[in-house]
Amino acid sequence: YNAEQVLSWEPVALSNSTRPVVYRVQFKYTDSEWFMTDIMSIGVNCTQITATECDFTAASPSAGFPMDFNVT
């Protein structure tokens, strides 16, 4: 089994701001609460990032359990 699992999204621009946009990615399994994507919860740090992608390949989420994602 060799597959990349990369979540990506379109960048947003804030009007009247020169600071970079900082994103936070959350995940959840069906019928669960939202969890932060940090090293402690899933092994991937996608909290307070400026990139518009998050690579979950190394995290190897629970097989057979699809995840939902939320980017804010």
Backbone bond lengths (Angstrom), bond angles and torsions (degrees), N, CA, C in turn:
res aa  C-N    CA-C-N  psi(-1)  N-CA   C-N-CA  omega(-1)  CA-C   N-CA-C  phi
1 Y - - - 1.447 - - 1.518 107.76 -
2 N 1.318 116.92 115.75 1.452 121.31 -176.62 1.521 108.50 -139.19
3 A 1.301 116.25 95.12 1.459 119.93 -178.61 1.520 109.62 -140.82
4 E 1.310 115.39 139.66 1.459 120.00 174.28 1.517 108.86 -85.58
5 Q 1.306 115.58 145.00 1.456 121.67 177.37 1.521 107.79 -127.68
6 V 1.337 114.96 91.98 1.458 121.01 -176.57 1.522 108.90 -120.32
7 L 1.316 115.63 124.52 1.458 122.15 175.70 1.523 107.44 -95.54
8 S 1.334 117.14 129.91 1.467 120.02 177.73 1.521 109.00 -135.59
9 W 1.328 115.96 159.33 1.454 121.68 -178.36 1.517 109.09 -150.12
10 E 1.323 115.25 164.21 1.463 121.44 179.07 1.530 109.34 -76.06
11 P 1.325 117.80 138.49 1.465 119.75 178.31 1.524 111.09 -69.47
12 V 1.305 115.21 152.96 1.462 120.67 174.63 1.525 108.11 -113.74
13 A 1.317 115.82 155.41 1.458 121.23 178.10 1.519 108.47 -119.44
14 L 1.304 115.64 135.39 1.454 120.65 176.44 1.520 108.41 -95.63
15 S 1.310 116.67 129.55 1.462 119.28 179.92 1.529 109.70 -71.06
16 N 1.295 115.75 144.92 1.466 123.20 177.43 1.521 113.21 59.69
17 S 1.309 118.05 32.64 1.461 120.03 178.77 1.525 109.84 -138.07
18 T 1.313 115.69 135.60 1.458 119.80 177.23 1.526 111.20 -101.74
19 R 1.315 116.72 -5.01 1.465 120.57 179.11 1.521 109.98 -76.29
20 P 1.325 117.33 151.22 1.470 119.56 177.54 1.527 110.96 -71.04
21 V 1.311 115.49 151.22 1.463 120.84 175.36 1.525 107.62 -77.74
22 V 1.313 116.04 133.94 1.461 121.69 179.95 1.522 107.98 -110.84
23 Y 1.331 116.03 129.92 1.463 121.81 -176.11 1.526 111.34 -108.71
24 R 1.325 114.23 157.14 1.460 122.21 175.23 1.522 107.28 -135.04
25 V 1.316 117.03 126.61 1.460 121.81 179.67 1.525 108.36 -106.87
26 Q 1.325 115.22 132.24 1.456 121.53 174.78 1.523 108.36 -118.71
27 F 1.330 116.31 157.53 1.457 120.37 176.57 1.516 109.76 -136.38
28 K 1.318 114.94 159.52 1.461 120.26 173.08 1.512 108.90 -155.39
29 Y 1.311 114.10 155.33 1.456 121.35 172.12 1.522 106.79 -95.33
30 T 1.323 117.97 164.11 1.458 121.71 178.75 1.525 109.41 -51.16
31 D 1.316 116.62 134.99 1.468 123.59 177.72 1.524 113.82 60.74
32 S 1.317 118.16 30.49 1.465 119.94 175.60 1.523 108.89 -125.02
33 E 1.313 116.19 174.69 1.456 121.77 176.78 1.528 109.49 -85.56
34 W 1.338 116.26 166.47 1.460 121.27 177.22 1.521 109.69 -75.03
35 F 1.338 116.37 139.22 1.456 123.37 177.32 1.521 108.92 -121.36
36 M 1.337 116.18 149.53 1.456 121.07 175.55 1.526 109.30 -74.22
37 T 1.311 116.56 147.90 1.467 120.82 175.85 1.519 107.75 -94.14
38 D 1.308 114.73 82.25 1.453 119.65 176.97 1.526 109.68 -124.81
39 I 1.290 115.73 174.20 1.463 121.22 -175.43 1.525 111.10 -58.53
40 M 1.317 118.04 -38.58 1.465 120.98 -177.14 1.525 112.66 -70.43
41 S 1.324 118.40 -35.95 1.470 120.39 -174.32 1.520 113.48 -87.22
42 I 1.337 117.84 -38.57 1.468 119.07 -173.67 1.526 112.92 -138.27
43 G 1.319 117.23 -7.18 1.456 119.99 178.90 1.511 114.29 88.84
44 V 1.314 117.46 6.29 1.466 122.99 179.19 1.521 107.41 -130.21
45 N 1.329 117.34 136.20 1.452 119.87 178.71 1.519 110.17 -101.32
46 C 1.319 116.31 102.95 1.467 122.10 176.07 1.522 109.15 -124.11
47 T 1.319 115.71 41.02 1.453 122.93 178.66 1.520 107.99 -117.21
48 Q 1.316 116.86 132.02 1.460 122.25 -179.31 1.528 111.12 58.97
49 I 1.335 116.23 52.17 1.466 121.36 -179.83 1.529 110.05 -112.82
50 T 1.318 116.67 154.40 1.462 120.79 176.62 1.520 111.57 -103.42
51 A 1.322 117.45 -11.64 1.471 121.50 177.77 1.524 109.81 -72.45
52 T 1.330 116.83 156.40 1.468 121.17 179.57 1.522 111.14 -104.53
53 E 1.324 115.45 33.48 1.453 120.33 173.74 1.520 109.56 -155.35
54 C 1.311 114.35 156.33 1.454 121.51 178.75 1.524 107.45 -138.04
55 D 1.315 116.15 123.79 1.465 121.64 -175.64 1.529 110.14 -95.77
56 F 1.332 115.78 110.40 1.461 122.10 -179.82 1.526 112.20 -96.25
57 T 1.324 118.27 5.77 1.460 121.38 -175.45 1.528 111.64 -56.84
58 A 1.316 117.82 -46.61 1.468 121.21 -178.16 1.522 112.65 -72.73
59 A 1.326 117.47 -19.17 1.464 120.78 -176.25 1.511 112.33 -73.88
60 S 1.316 117.01 -26.43 1.467 123.27 -175.92 1.524 111.92 40.13
61 P 1.352 116.95 70.72 1.460 120.45 178.96 1.522 111.14 -56.12
62 S 1.299 115.80 161.38 1.463 121.86 -177.57 1.519 110.93 -49.37
63 A 1.302 116.17 120.06 1.468 121.88 -178.23 1.517 110.54 -61.45
64 G 1.307 115.46 135.50 1.453 120.36 176.76 1.514 114.54 85.64
65 F 1.324 117.51 -4.16 1.456 120.71 -179.85 1.523 108.68 -114.62
66 P 1.331 118.21 101.38 1.464 120.34 -178.75 1.528 111.06 -65.62
67 M 1.319 115.31 146.36 1.458 121.42 -179.44 1.518 110.43 -110.78
68 D 1.325 115.76 147.36 1.456 122.95 169.25 1.521 106.51 -104.33
69 F 1.348 116.17 149.18 1.452 120.40 -178.32 1.519 110.37 -125.70
70 N 1.317 116.10 150.75 1.450 124.08 178.40 1.527 107.28 -134.65
71 V 1.335 116.94 123.81 1.465 121.63 178.77 1.514 107.83 -112.91
72 T 1.330 116.28 123.86 1.465 120.64 177.70 1.508 109.35 -127.92
